[in-house]
Amino acid sequence: MRVQLQVGRDGLEITLPDDRPVRILDYKPPEALSSSASQAALQALLANPTGTPALPEIIQGRQSACIVICDITRPVPNALILEPLLEALHAEGMPADKVTILVATGLHRASRPDEIIEMVGEEIAANYQIINHDARDKDSLMYLGKSPREVPIWVNRRYLEADMKITVGLIEPHFMAGFSGGRKLICPGICGVDTIRAWHSPRFLEHALAITGQLDGNPVHEENSWIAERVGCDFIVNVVVDVMHRPLKFVAGDQQHAFTEGAAFCSKVVSDQVDQEFDIVITSGAGYPLDTTFYQSIKGMDAARPVVRTGGTIILAAGMSEGIGSPEFRSLFEDFSGTDAFMKAISDPDFFVPDQWQLEMLARVLRKAEVQVVTDGLSPDTVESLWVRSSPSVESALEFALQKYGEDASIAVMPGGPYVMPVVTDVDSEVISG
């Protein structure tokens, strides 16, 4: 059996044994929207959005606009979405020099000029002011007090001072917040480091409901939703894409209502139910641009966590063309010998290293299963220093795992990695994990 995994820019074809059952967990999307269908859908949504007046009506009388977009780690068809938004702004008399496009970096690195062109297209990049949010630059932030859960709210000043506030994002499964998109463009996207630190603290992330696909009762989702409403947003446009990054559905309008509509659609598309956990789960980092670092590829490991049995093996294939991740993230592997020491350290409220939350998610995976990593982006020795095992190929990693668990070991494959949301049910179809 041959299966194509979403790895890097080109994918990775793997060969699995024909003499044993293999469960493929995958997207079940409708047909992707064509370019013309996407344009028509966007125009219809701007005229008849969810939970707000038509966009031209909202724009009237506004003198300036800030449009927030995702950074390079999210495959959003920005040019497709931005064109009708910008046309609508200009049709109401707002000139291009009054429009700022703000890249919601959170604590990610700044987008490079070539990446900005890739994100928005040459024409938009050449004709509009596009700036990277800097969570560490206090002068570029404004303080809005604290949330009911005592999270300090520091937000990008450019965004707050704009008359018209728009966010453009991607709705996909998210291993902490349930789904990405909507409120995440604001928190953590354009918040300050103190906000992100508190929102990403163990008191939120260690909650049992801070998991993929879960919104109800998820404190990560509840907190950044409250913060986003406090900050304010006049209009959102979000998209759901398939594993090839083709648009499946657009939603637009009110920050909460449009996001909820999109998340419900996404949940139906990405969910795949199984009635057991598996000894071995093969997964991916979802390909470029999501798997450019080990940091980002942890999402693929966590996507497999609900369906791997305790003590089982996750095999991850990812590109990791940009290496491990930020210097701060890399330093954590140098400072701690393993998950126990790290988890003990972050239990101290005074301990903080940017990006520690991703290592916390890796620790969550490793508490349940072993991880073997297949990548061309890092040397085997480097991979082995990241608390996981290195393997030269998926096939060799699978053979190693079969020797460990026996010839009757159960196998599942998630070609799309974090784009797929597995749901484990018992024999009575009651959801017990997901």
N, C-alpha and C positions, 0 to 999 in steps of 0.2 A: 504494500500500500504506500502510495506517495501522497504527501501532504505539504502544502505550501504554507510556511509560517511567515508572518509579517515581521521581517527583520531588515533593518537598514533601509536603504532606498530601493533595493532590488528584490527583497524577499529571500527566503531560504527554503529550498525543497528538501524534505527529509524522506527517508525510506523506513517504513515500519514493517514489522513482521506480518506476513499474510496468514500465519497459522494461529492467530489469537485475536479475540475481539478487542477492538479499540473504539472507544466512545469519542466522537468529535463534538465538542461544545462550540457553537458558533452563533454568530449574528443571524437573525432571520428578518432581514430588512425588506421593505417594499422596493420597488424599482427606483433607482436613483433619479433625481430630477435632472433633466437636460438644462443646458444653459438658458434656453428661452423659457422653459418652464420655471426655472429659478427666478428669472427676472420678473416674470408675470406674477409669481407668488409673492415676491417682495413688494411689488407695486400695490398689489391687493392688500397686503398687510399694513402698509404705510397709510393707506386710505381707510382701512377698517381694522385697527389693531385690537388687542385684547386688553380691556380694562382702562383704556384711555381714549380721548378724542383722537381724530385723525392727526397725523404728524404735522401737516401744514398749519392746522389750527393751533397746535401747541407752540409752534415756532413763532407765530405772529407776535411782533413787538420785541423779540429777543435781539440783543445786539451782538452777542458772542456765543460761541459753542465750544465745548470740549467733548471729543468723541474718544472713549477709552476702548482700546483693542488689546487682544492677547499678544504675548510675545511669541517667539519662534517655536516654543515647545508645544503650541496648540495649532493644529492644522485647520485654521479658520479660513474660509474663502473671503478674506477681507475685502479685496477689490470688488468682488461681486456685490457685497453688502454695502460698502461705503459709497459706491457710485450713486445709487438712488437717494441715499441719505444726504450726500453733499448736494445733489441736484435740488432736493427739497429745501435745504437751507438757503441755497442761492436764489431759488425761485421766490423766496420770501424776503429777498433783499440783503441777505447776509453775505458779505464778500469773503473770498478765500483767506484773506489776511486776518480775519476775525475767527477763524476756525483752527483749533489746536487738536491734533491727534496725539493722544497720550498712551504710551505703551505700558500696560499693566504688568510690570516686571515682578511685583512683590519683592522678594529678596533674591530673585534670579539676577544674573549679570545683565548689563545693558545690551540691547540689541545692536549689532553691528550695522553699518550702512548697507552692506550687501544683503543682510537679513531683512532689513526694513523694505528694501526693494522686493525681495521675495515675498514678504508678508502682504504688501499693499499694491505692488505694481509700480512701474517706473513713472507713470504719469502722476499718480497721487503723491509718490515720494518726492517728485520734483516741484510740485506746486503747492504743497501744504507744509505747515510747520509740524514736524513730528518729533516728539521728545520722549525720552525714557524716564519713567518714574524712578526716583532714587529714595528708597525707604530710609536711608541713613542720613540724608541731608535735612536736618531740622529746619533750616531756613526755607525749604520748599514745602513745608508741611504746616497745617493748622491744627490746633487742639480743640476738640469738641466735647471734652468731658469724659466721663466714664459710663460704660454700659451697666445695666443692673447686675451683671456678674463681675463688675469691677475691672473690666478690660478698658485700658486707656485708649481713646480714639484719636489717633493722629492720621490726617488725610492730606492728600496732595492739594496744595493751595491753588494751583491752576484750575483744577477741576472745580473746587468749591467756589471760585470767583467767576466762573463762566455762567452766563445767563441760561444757556441751554446745556443740559447734561445728558449725554447719550452713552450707552455701553453696548459693545458688540462682542459676543462671546460664543463659546461652544458648549453644548450640553452633552456630557458623556459620563459614564460611571466614574465615581471618585471614591478612593479608598478611605477617606476621612469624612468628607462632607456629604456623602451620599451620591451627589451628582455635581459636576462642575457647572459653570455658567451662572447666569443671573447675578446674584449677590456677590459671587466670588470675584467678579471684575473689580469690585470696590474693596472687599476684604477677603483675601489679603492683597489683591492686585495693586491698589494705589494707597495702601496704608503705610504707616511708619513702622520701623523695626520694633518699637515697644508694643504696638498693637499686635503685630504678627507673633511676637514672642509670647504674649499672654494667650492669644487665641490658639496657638499651637502647643500650649503647655500640656503636660500629662493629665491634668485634671479634666481636660476636654478629650484628648486623644485616647486615653485609657478607658473611656466609657464604653460599655458593651454595645451601645447602639451607634457608635462612631465608625460605621462600616459602609461598604459599598452599597448603593441603592437604597439606603435607609434615610428618610427625612423625618418621619414622625419620631419625636423623642430624641433625636440626634442633637446633642448640645453643640457640636461643631456647626451644624447647619443653623440651628436656632440662634446662635450667637452672631454669626456673620450676617444672617438675615436681619437681625435687630440693628446691627451697626450700619448695614447698607441702607435701611430705611431711615435711620437717623441722619446719615450723610445726605441722602436724597438722590434721586435719578428721575429724569423726566420721561425717558423712553429707552427701551432696550430692543435689540435685535439679536436673537440667538439662533443657532443652527444645530441640527443633529446630522451627523455624517456617518457614512458606512466605513468599513475598514480600509477602503480605497480612498477615503476622504472626500467622497462625492456627497453633495447635499441630499438629504432625505426629507427634511422638513425644516421650515423656518417658523419661528414664533416672534411676535413683536408686540410692544405696548408696555403695560405696567410691569414694573420690576418683579413683583411677586407673582402676579397672575399669569403672565406670559411664561415665566420660568417654570411654574408649576405645570402648565400645559405641555411645555417641551419635555420636562422630566418624565411625565406620565407616558408620553409617546416613546421616549428613549427607553424607558423601562421595559415596555412591551417588545421593542425591537431587539434589545441586547440580552434579554433573559433566556436562559436555556435550563430546563429542569432535568434533574437526574434523581434516581432513587437510592443512590449509594455514594459513599466516598471512595476514592481510588488510592491504590498503593503508589502509583506513579502518575504525575500530571505533567505533561509537556506544555509549555506556554511560551509566550513571546513578550517583547516590550512594545508591541504594536507598530514597529517600524518607524522610519524617519517621519517627523522630527521628534517623536516621543521617546525613542530609545537611544538618543545621542550620548547619554551618560549612564553610568551605573546608578547614580542617584535617581534618575527618572525611571530606569528599568525596574526598580524595586516595585513599581506599580504592577508590573506583569507578574512578579512573584506573589504579591498580595492577592491578585485576581484569582490565582490558583488555590489560595489558602482555604476557602470554604469547601473545596471538593477533594482535597488531599486528606487522607486519613492521618491521624496522629501517629507520628513515627514514620510517615511515608517520605517520598522524595518528589521535589519539584525540580524539573529541568527547564531552565530558562535560556532561550536564545535571543540575543540582542546585539545591535550594532556597536554601541558605545564608542562612536567615532571621536567624541570629544573627551574621552577618558572617564575618570571617576566622578567628578563633580567639583563643587567649589572648594577652595583651600580649607575653609572651615569644616566642611563635611569630611574631607580627606583626613584632617587632623584627628578626628574622633577615632579612627581606626588605629592611629598611632598612640593615642592616649589610653585606650581601653583594650583589654585583652579579649573581651567577649561580651555577650549580652548581659550577663549578671552584673558585672561591674558597671556597665553603662547604665542599666536601669536603676541601679542603686544611686548613681550620681545624679540622674535627672529628677529623682524624687526630692532633692534639695531645691526649694524654690529659688535660691540664689544662683543655682547653676544655669548657665545659658551659653550655648554655642549655636550660631545660625545654622540652620539646616539639620539640627539634631532630631527633628521630628521624623525625617525620612529614615534615619537610623532606628528610631523607635518603631517605625512600621516594619523595618527589616527584622528587628528583634521579635515583633509579634509573629512574623512568619516562622522564624527559626525556633520559636517555642513549640511549634507544631510539627515542623518537617525539616528534613535536610534539603539544601538547595545546591544543585549543580548548575554551573553557568558555562554557556558556550558563546564565545565572542571573538571577533578579530580585532576589537578595539583595545584590549588590554592583554598584557602578557599573562601566562598561567601563574607565575609567581605573584603578580599584582592581584589577580583574582583571588588567589588563596589567602591573601592578606586581608580580604574583605569579609571574613567569617563565613565564606561559602567555598565550595569545591569547584575546581576548574576541570573542564573536559574538552577535548579537541573537537568533538562532534556530538550532535544529539544522539546519533546511533550508538556511539561508544558509551555515552552517559546512560542510555537506556539499557544497554547490555550489562553494565555495572549494576544498575538497580535491579534487573531481573535476576542476576546472580544472588543479590541480597535477599529478595523477597520470594524467589522461586518461580517456576515456570507458569504457575497459575496466577501470578500477580495481575491485578486489574490496572488498565491503562486508560487515561483520558488525554485528549489533546485540545488545547485552546489556541488555534492559529492566530487569533486577534488579540490574545493577551488581555489587557485591561479594557478593551472594547467589548468584552463579553462578560456578562454577569451570571455566573452559575448559581442555581438555587437547588439545594439538596432537600428532598422531601422524604418523609417516611412512607411506609407502604399504604398509608391512608391519605397520601398526598397533602399532609400537613407540613408546611414549611418549617424546617428546623434549623436551617443555616442558609446564609446567602450574603 
